[in-house]
Amino acid sequence: MIRKLHCLLRLHSPVNRTVYRQRAPTLFSRSYATTDDANRNANADPKSNNKSNKRAGTTSSSKSLPAIRNPFAAAQDKTKNTYLTMVEIFEERDVHRRNHVEFIYAALKHMPDFNVEHDLEVYKALINVMPKGKFIPTNLFQAEFMHYPKQQQCIIDLLEQMEDYGVMPDYEMEAMLLNVFGNKGHPLRKYWRMMYWMPKFKNLSPWPLPDPVPDDTLEIAKLAVERMCTVDLRSKIDVFETREIKDSLDDTWIVSGMSPEQSKLLREHSRQKALYIEGPFNIWIRNRRINYFTLRADADAQFLAQLDERQVDDDDVTQIGVPFFGRAPPRRHNQLGKLRSVHQQDDGTIFAICATGTSTKDSLLSWIRLLEARGYASLGEIPVLFRFTSSVPAKAEEIEGPANMPAQTSDTASSHREEHTETGSRP
Amino acid sequence: MHCLVRQTQRISCWLPVAAKIHTTAVQRTFWEREKKSGYKTKLPEPSKKQLIIDGFRDLKEEMKLWRQEVKEKLESDPILVFRPGETDIVFDFKAPDVLDKWTVTTDADHGEGKSTATLELSAAGAGLFHGDVSSQHTKDGIIKRTGYANIRTKRVRKSFKRESTYDWTQYNMLVMKVRGDGRSYLINLHTEGYFDLMWNDIYHYVLYTRGGPHWQIAKIPFSKFFLSSKGRVQDRQNAIALNCVTHFGFSVAAKKGMDGPFGLEIDYVGLEYDPSHREEFAYEMYKTPKYIVAT
């Protein structure tokens, strides 16, 4: 009956966890050495250590228990080696490995401190703490009623933490779990689910990214601009240095993305119509966020309307032109020729995308000058407007740069004017 | 990824040991009282007089809807030909009063987190779902992880507040015109059933956004959607029943250190029939061992 309830409910193993979750196992009733000297002692002579511990436990009354402390919190040197050494010490300390569930919970909790939360080896070391063969059910009733529930739940939580951090288990882990819980164990069920779904989702993204993402901002900026430029496969990414420009205040890099189609559009852009530098907008590269700016103009309404004329509504039967009786056949405009580029969006034409090292107005000005020097001479004649849309006022000020910065430039004919709109209108 | 929306499970089970002290009410049965699974906030009930006034006001609207339904029934002119390559728009953000059709929820609604979110119209005239997700949570010892924001359409209904479902059986693709920020979003197709076991059935798939200033058209076959309930992917999977869809929505989570602002601009969500897509269900259906699956 209970089994049927299970099926009906579709209860997954993690649903059962609530009862055990409420106890936060952070404290230990026993202490063991964490410093290097003590480690050596413990490694050298674990038995004597145990004996002394036991003696201490037996001689002293229950009131004077050994000092309670958490070895993971007390560790001086927070590295993977220390972490694994502590697991080893725990394994060798006592033949019964008492409190191993609490130990594993504490170890899981402190993984990010040791920077090992993405390391499969560490998870395996923790599973290895469990005794082999002791928790395998020997009859039907044990198998059905979650034999050794606390231990099973502990390993389920460990697997869940792996899942949360995106660590995929391997077949060795399956063998380890089989040795501990047998093939009816709930952790095994969790493991099999993970091995079914995780590979399916792992490489699903159409824009693959390195894992982990590099720490260098320039590298992230390159990744971000590359990703945004996948909209046009002919796009080219350039990395400029602002020191090429004489008057630039900031000494930084600029990652600029532009395609031949965009440069054609920019060359053909009317000198009378302004260009806008807009930003900063956010783009996420895994868990890193980076600001980018766009160079765009308002949509060419005339051109877009021209394209719309081509589209005859086939469903509209109210006006059917009859090409007989002396009337000229209906002419459709622009049947050959002009195609709409992907950069000519309904809400504007996008000419280029950039990310700069400082995200200041000065660096953006340098970007325009660098583009100007690279064959877009018309940029010197077209008015370029800055339109900063940061929802954080401090950020807008930061972009704006120092107040005494020359906004008007004498050597170029372009008129640089700034506008402030404090409303974030785009992601 | 498949545990994006994770709530604390409020079902306590038949494991009586060690569970002596509780700060919250514990349900010892699998029966669920209402569809919110304990998250229902009690709103103050209006006065009897107000209820009558509201009732009559609603009646007018409902009669209008009903008249429309009867007219459609008598005309009996349903769309029978779904031409391939044509997108039929279901949720259009350029339509008037579109924002009233959506509900925004975050983890902060029940004091379980600090995320914020709003849905509004953007400068481009599309819907902009934006805000800030944060994985910080109140340390009450029950909630383990949090940080999500979510939008969902209201339950589709007929006149006189009778619940109904969408019928999308003629289509096999979900088409969306969106502009994101590089984050991945979760597309949720709720297929709420009659029994309490099926109240939380949601089919999910991921919407990867490119980011950047260009719009992006995402075409996702319905065969790729997988079933989950209360944020847990289910063992017994099957393809989505497209005549049972009750809600549609998007979720975003602060997983893996992605705390911070998000923004998804949605122009429309539509449906398409693509005859070249023959797949029925994207996930292989192994014969699973008895008594192991779904436990």
Interface residues (C-beta under 8 A of the other chain):
Chain A: I2 R3 L5 H6 C7 L8 L9 R10 L11 H12 S13 P14 V15 N16 R17 T18 V19 Y20 R21 Q22 R23 A24 E144 P149 E163 D164 Y165 G166 K184 H186 R189 R193 W197 K200 F201 L204 S205 P206 W207 A224 R227 M228 C229 T230 V231 F281 N282 I283 W284 I285 R286 N287 R289 Y292 T294 R296 V342 H343 Q345 D346 D347 G348 I350 I353 G424 S425 R426 P427
Chain B: M1 H2 C3 T8 Q9 R10 I11 S12 C13 W14 L15 A18 A19 F30 S122 A123 A124 G125 L128 H130 G141 I142 K144 R145 R179 G180 D181 G182 R183 S184 L197 V206 Y208 R210 G211 G212 P213 H214 W215 Q216 S229 K230 R232 V233 Q234 D235 R236 K255 K256 G257 M258 G260 P261 F262 G263 L264 E265 Y283 Y291 I292 A294 T295
